[in-house]
């Protein structure tokens, strides 16, 4: 929020008062009687006086009223023009900026660059329902890509749409995909190829699949190098519907998406997350479709599913979704969900929201059927998130100390953490997205307000 200086100032000048002293008019009193001055001739009557004599007092009263009305109109027009040009009352510094910044219940997703470079990419939905990207590098958030236009097609992006983004390499070219719901509630994709340097709307929308109309409807996807009947690279995408969660699959090099598994036991109104491990195991994290009242508040439970895609692994059934023993009760009934997989360790960091709005980080150890909660968790202290916030989480390779830090992006409750004005880069507003950061070996969180357009 920009701070405006006042446009008006009252200048007053004061003189000294010699009250009680004789007035000095700058000349001496006369010593002889003055001669009477000749009486000047009266000035000729003004046009208004002649008009009044000719038309009488009634029509004069009418003219007075007309002049008063005209004056009021002129003053009103001038005041309206002045306000339109910016002569407004100065807003309070704590007043949330509704016209700029991310939209309420914005889509939000964070990911690394896939190259183990200390850089984070976060996509969010701004107040004009445009998808923007902001980067984190060298310990700072940069809006260098915020003006980038992501082609979303003729039907735009639905208010508060969930977002999903991923990247992969095909034929030595880095490809980015962003998934979203359009204003007709149809699932869409936009793809960026470094070889074309353009965002192009992909074939996903041709299927005309509809999602849940809930603003908290889940949307996630993951890339795997072992996929499909011929073990070729591909993408699994999961989205919420009124009846559960639906999977779609896409094999790299094909032109169409195909139906996958449907999960009627998962809620389509909450977040879900897909993660992959060792190229062959896909993990799906979601919440129960059933709602349970806990202390008078509606809650759901965490559910973890997995599937083995590689026939050469004999330790578990292949091509079949199974439930692990991981479950966690009493989540907010519209909780977002975001998971970080630690490379080189059988540990997943599962981020959820509790009924009191707290963001909790659960630790899950083991693989597939051996997955279990460790009993440890970290609450993001002092975050003050809004209820039903979207979550974007990622781990960054820092190159200092233990080398890794966890970022949890969320929307703060603006009644507690209001927008503080134009404190970020030029044209940005602070306070609509927050970033909670901790070192992998520490439970202390540091909070940063992210500058966004």
C-alpha positions in Angstrom: 0.0 0.0 0.0 1.6 3.2 -1.0 1.8 6.0 1.5 0.5 9.3 0.2 1.6 12.6 1.6 -1.1 15.2 2.2 -2.0 17.4 -0.7 -3.4 20.2 1.3 -1.7 22.4 3.9 -3.0 25.4 5.8 -0.6 28.4 5.8 -1.5 31.0 8.5 0.4 34.3 9.1 0.1 36.1 12.4 1.0 39.7 13.3 1.7 41.3 16.6 -1.2 42.9 18.5 -0.8 46.3 20.3 -4.2 46.2 22.0 -4.7 49.2 24.3 -2.4 51.5 22.3 -3.6 54.4 20.1 -3.8 53.4 16.5 -1.0 54.8 14.3 -2.3 55.4 10.8 0.9 56.9 9.4 0.0 60.7 9.3 -0.4 63.6 11.7 -3.9 64.9 12.6 -5.0 68.1 10.7 -4.5 71.5 12.2 -7.2 73.3 10.2 -10.9 72.3 9.4 -11.2 70.3 6.3 -13.3 71.5 3.4 -16.2 69.2 2.5 -15.4 67.1 -0.5 -17.7 67.3 -3.4 -20.2 64.4 -3.5 -19.3 62.1 -6.4 -21.8 61.2 -9.0 -23.5 57.8 -8.3 -22.1 55.0 -10.6 -24.3 53.7 -13.4 -26.5 50.8 -12.3 -25.1 47.3 -12.9 -26.7 45.0 -15.4 -28.0 42.9 -12.5 -29.6 46.0 -10.8 -31.2 47.0 -14.1 -32.5 43.4 -14.5 -33.9 43.4 -10.9 -35.7 46.8 -11.4 -37.2 45.5 -14.6 -38.3 42.0 -13.4 -39.0 42.5 -9.8 -38.0 40.6 -6.6 -39.7 37.2 -7.4 -37.6 36.7 -10.5 -34.5 37.9 -8.7 -35.1 35.2 -6.0 -35.3 32.6 -8.9 -32.0 33.8 -10.3 -30.4 33.5 -6.9 -31.5 29.9 -6.6 -30.3 29.1 -10.0 -26.9 30.6 -9.3 -26.6 28.6 -6.0 -27.5 25.3 -7.8 -24.9 26.0 -10.5 -22.3 26.7 -7.8 -23.1 23.4 -6.0 -22.8 21.4 -9.3 -19.4 23.0 -10.1 -18.0 22.3 -6.6 -19.3 18.7 -6.7 -17.7 18.1 -10.1 -14.4 19.6 -8.9 -14.4 17.4 -5.8 -15.2 14.3 -7.8 -12.5 15.0 -10.3 -10.0 15.6 -7.5 -10.8 12.3 -5.8 -10.6 10.5 -9.1 -7.1 11.9 -9.6 -5.9 10.7 -6.3 -6.8 13.3 -3.7 -8.1 10.7 -1.4 -8.0 10.4 2.4 -4.8 8.7 3.4 -5.5 5.0 4.2 -4.6 3.4 7.4 -1.2 1.6 7.2 -2.9 -1.6 8.5 -5.7 -1.6 6.0 -5.5 -4.8 3.8 -4.9 -4.1 0.1 -7.7 -5.9 -1.7 -7.0 -4.6 -5.2 -3.5 -6.0 -5.4 -1.6 -9.0 -4.2 -2.8 -12.7 -4.3 -6.5 -13.4 -4.5 -8.3 -14.7 -1.4 -7.8 -18.5 -1.2 -5.2 -18.2 -3.9 -3.8 -21.2 -5.7 -0.2 -21.8 -4.5 2.5 -24.3 -5.4 6.2 -24.4 -4.7 8.9 -26.5 -6.4 12.6 -26.7 -6.9 14.2 -26.4 -10.3 15.0 -30.1 -10.5 18.7 -29.4 -11.0 19.7 -29.2 -7.3 20.4 -25.5 -7.6 19.4 -23.3 -4.7 16.4 -21.9 -6.4 12.7 -22.2 -5.6 9.8 -21.4 -8.0 6.4 -20.6 -6.6 3.3 -20.1 -8.7 0.3 -18.2 -7.3 -3.0 -16.7 -8.4 -3.2 -12.9 -8.3 -6.2 -10.7 -7.7 -6.9 -10.5 -11.5 -7.0 -14.3 -11.7 -3.7 -14.4 -13.6 -1.1 -17.0 -12.8 2.2 -15.5 -11.7 5.6 -16.9 -10.7 8.0 -15.7 -8.1 11.5 -17.1 -7.5 13.6 -17.5 -4.4 17.4 -17.5 -4.8 20.3 -16.1 -2.8 18.2 -15.9 0.4 15.7 -13.5 -1.3 12.4 -13.6 -3.2 12.6 -12.0 -6.6 9.7 -11.0 -8.9 11.8 -11.2 -12.0 9.2 -13.5 -13.6 6.1 -11.8 -12.2 5.2 -10.1 -15.5 5.5 -13.3 -17.5 2.3 -14.1 -19.2 1.1 -17.7 -18.7 -1.4 -18.6 -21.4 -4.5 -19.9 -19.7 -6.8 -20.1 -22.7 -10.1 -18.2 -23.4 -11.9 -19.3 -20.2 -9.3 -18.0 -17.8 -8.8 -19.3 -14.3 -11.5 -20.0 -11.7 -11.6 -17.8 -8.6 -9.4 -19.4 -5.9 -8.4 -22.3 -8.2 -5.9 -24.8 -6.9 -2.6 -24.8 -8.9 -0.1 -27.5 -9.6 3.2 -27.2 -11.4 6.0 -29.6 -12.3 9.0 -29.8 -14.6 10.9 -32.5 -16.4 13.4 -32.9 -19.3 12.5 -34.3 -22.7 15.1 -34.4 -25.5 17.4 -32.2 -23.5 14.7 -29.5 -23.2 13.3 -28.4 -19.8 9.5 -28.5 -19.9 7.2 -26.8 -17.4 3.5 -27.6 -16.8 1.0 -25.7 -14.8 -2.4 -27.2 -14.0 -5.5 -25.2 -13.0 -9.3 -25.1 -13.1 -10.9 -22.6 -15.6 -13.9 -20.5 -15.0 -16.1 -23.3 -16.4 -14.6 -25.6 -13.7 -12.8 -27.6 -16.4 -9.3 -28.9 -15.7 -6.7 -27.3 -17.9 -2.9 -27.3 -18.5 -0.4 -24.8 -19.8 3.0 -26.0 -21.0 6.3 -24.0 -21.4 9.0 -25.5 -23.6 12.4 -23.9 -23.6 12.7 -24.6 -27.3 9.7 -22.4 -28.1 9.9 -20.0 -25.1 6.1 -19.8 -25.0 3.3 -21.0 -22.8 0.8 -23.1 -24.8 -2.5 -24.5 -23.6 -2.2 -28.3 -23.7 -4.6 -31.1 -24.6 -5.9 -31.8 -21.1 -8.9 -29.4 -21.5 -10.1 -31.4 -24.5 -11.3 -34.1 -22.0 -13.8 -31.6 -20.5 -13.4 -33.1 -17.0 -15.0 -31.2 -14.2 -13.7 -30.9 -10.7 -15.4 -30.3 -7.4 -16.6 -26.7 -7.2 -15.1 -26.4 -3.7 -12.4 -23.7 -3.5 -10.3 -26.2 -1.5 -10.6 -28.9 -4.2 -7.4 -30.9 -4.4 -5.0 -30.9 -7.4 -1.6 -32.6 -7.7 0.6 -34.3 -10.2 4.0 -36.1 -10.3 6.4 -37.2 -12.9 7.9 -40.7 -13.1 10.5 -42.1 -15.4 8.9 -45.6 -15.1 5.3 -45.3 -16.2 2.7 -47.0 -18.4 2.8 -50.4 -20.0 6.2 -49.9 -21.7 7.8 -48.2 -18.6 8.1 -44.9 -20.5 8.2 -41.5 -18.7 4.8 -40.1 -17.8 2.7 -38.0 -15.5 0.0 -39.0 -12.9 -2.5 -36.2 -12.1 -5.1 -36.3 -9.3 -8.0 -33.9 -8.9 -11.0 -33.6 -6.6 -14.5 -34.4 -7.7 -17.8 -34.3 -5.7 -17.6 -38.1 -5.3 -13.9 -38.6 -4.6 -10.5 -38.2 -6.2 -9.9 -39.1 -9.9 -6.5 -40.0 -11.5 -5.5 -39.1 -15.1 -2.4 -40.3 -16.8 -0.2 -38.9 -19.6 2.6 -40.7 -21.3 5.3 -38.4 -22.6 5.2 -38.3 -26.4 1.4 -39.1 -26.5 -1.2 -36.5 -27.4 -4.0 -37.4 -25.0 -4.7 -37.9 -21.3 -6.3 -41.2 -20.1 -8.5 -42.1 -17.2 -6.7 -43.8 -14.3 -7.9 -45.0 -10.9 -10.9 -43.5 -9.0 -10.6 -43.2 -5.2 -14.1 -42.9 -3.6 -12.7 -43.1 -0.1 -10.7 -39.9 -0.5 -12.3 -36.4 -0.2 -12.4 -34.2 -3.3 -12.8 -31.1 -1.2 -9.4 -31.1 0.5 -5.8 -31.0 -0.6 -4.0 -34.1 -2.0 -0.4 -34.7 -2.9 1.5 -37.1 -5.2 5.1 -38.0 -4.6 7.4 -40.5 -6.3 10.3 -42.5 -5.2 13.0 -44.5 -7.0 11.2 -43.9 -10.3 8.7 -46.7 -9.7 6.7 -46.1 -6.6 3.9 -43.4 -6.6 2.5 -42.2 -3.3 -0.8 -40.4 -3.0 -1.6 -38.4 0.1 -5.2 -37.3 0.9 -7.9 -37.2 3.5 -10.9 -39.4 4.4 -14.2 -38.6 2.7 -16.0 -39.2 6.0 -16.2 -36.3 8.4 -15.9 -36.8 12.1 -16.8 -34.2 14.8 -14.0 -33.6 17.2 -14.7 -31.1 20.0 -17.7 -29.9 18.0 -15.6 -29.2 14.9 -15.7 -31.2 11.6 -12.5 -33.0 10.9 -11.0 -35.6 8.5 -8.1 -38.1 8.7 -4.9 -38.3 6.7 -4.7 -41.3 4.3 -1.6 -42.5 2.5 -1.8 -44.8 -0.6 1.0 -46.2 -2.8 1.5 -48.2 -6.0 4.4 -50.1 -7.4 4.8 -49.6 -11.2 7.8 -51.9 -11.8 7.2 -55.6 -12.4 10.8 -56.4 -11.5 10.1 -55.5 -7.8 8.7 -58.7 -6.3 8.4 -57.5 -2.7 4.9 -56.0 -3.3 2.1 -56.3 -5.8 2.5 -54.2 -8.9 0.0 -51.9 -10.7 -2.3 -51.9 -7.6 -3.0 -49.1 -5.2 -2.7 -50.1 -1.6 -3.2 -48.3 1.7 -0.3 -47.9 4.2 -0.6 -47.8 7.9 -0.2 -44.0 8.0 -3.2 -42.2 9.3 -3.6 -39.0 11.3 -7.0 -37.8 12.7 -8.5 -34.5 13.4 -7.4 -32.4 10.5 -9.4 -29.4 9.4 -12.1 -30.8 7.2 -10.9 -28.7 4.2 -7.2 -28.9 5.0 -4.6 -28.4 2.3 -1.9 -31.0 2.0 1.7 -30.7 0.9 4.5 -33.3 1.2 8.4 -33.1 0.9 10.3 -36.2 0.2 13.9 -36.1 1.5 16.2 -37.5 -1.1 18.5 -40.3 0.2 16.4 -40.9 3.3 13.1 -42.8 4.0 11.5 -39.7 5.4 8.6 -37.6 4.2 7.5 -34.3 5.7 3.7 -34.0 5.5 2.2 -30.6 6.0 -1.5 -30.2 7.0 -3.8 -27.7 8.7 -5.6 -28.3 12.1 -9.1 -27.1 13.0 -7.5 -24.2 15.0 -5.7 -23.1 11.7 -2.2 -24.3 12.9 0.0 -25.7 10.2 1.5 -29.0 11.4 4.5 -30.8 9.9 4.2 -34.6 10.4 7.2 -36.9 10.0 6.6 -40.2 8.1 9.3 -42.8 7.9 9.7 -45.9 5.8 8.7 -46.8 2.2 5.4 -48.0 0.8 4.0 -50.7 3.1 6.5 -49.9 5.8 5.5 -46.2 6.0 4.6 -45.1 9.6 4.4 -41.9 11.6 7.4 -41.3 13.7 5.4 -39.6 16.5 7.3 -36.3 15.9 5.8 -33.2 14.5 6.6 -29.5 14.2 4.0 -26.8 14.4 4.8 -23.6 12.4 5.0 -21.3 15.3 3.7 -17.7 15.0 2.5 -18.2 11.4 -1.1 -17.1 11.9 -2.4 -18.7 8.7 -5.9 -18.3 7.4 -8.3 -21.2 7.6 -8.4 -23.2 4.4 -5.1 -21.7 3.2 -3.4 -23.4 0.3 0.1 -24.8 1.1 3.2 -24.9 -1.0 6.3 -26.7 0.5 9.8 -27.4 -0.9 13.2 -28.2 0.4 16.1 -26.0 -0.7 19.8 -26.9 -1.1 21.5 -23.9 0.6 25.1 -25.0 0.5 25.6 -23.7 4.1 25.6 -25.5 7.5 23.6 -28.7 7.0 22.9 -27.6 3.4 19.1 -27.9 3.4 16.2 -25.8 4.7 12.4 -26.3 4.5 10.1 -23.6 3.1 6.3 -23.6 3.8 4.4 -21.1 1.8 0.9 -20.2 3.0 -1.7 -17.4 3.2 -1.7 -15.4 6.5 -4.8 -14.3 8.2 -4.9 -10.6 7.3 -6.9 -9.7 10.3 -3.8 -10.7 12.4 -1.0 -10.1 9.8 -2.3 -7.2 7.7 -0.7 -5.9 4.6 2.0 -3.5 5.7 2.2 -1.3 2.5 4.6 -1.1 -0.3 7.6 -2.5 1.5 8.9 -4.9 -1.2 10.2 -4.3 -4.7 8.6 -1.6 -6.8 5.0 -2.3 -7.5 4.7 -5.2 -5.0 2.6 -5.6 -1.9 3.7 -7.5 1.2 1.6 -9.8 3.4 -0.6 -11.9 1.0 1.8 -14.9 1.0 4.1 -15.8 3.9 7.1 -18.1 3.9 8.0 -20.1 7.0 11.6 -21.4 6.9 13.5 -23.8 9.2 16.8 -25.7 8.8 16.4 -29.4 8.4 18.2 -29.9 11.8 16.2 -27.2 13.7 12.7 -26.8 14.9 12.9 -23.0 14.9 10.9 -21.3 12.2 11.7 -17.9 10.7 8.8 -16.0 9.0 9.1 -13.8 5.9 6.4 -11.9 4.1 6.7 -12.5 0.3 6.5 -9.5 -2.1 4.0 -10.2 -4.8 2.3 -8.3 -7.5 
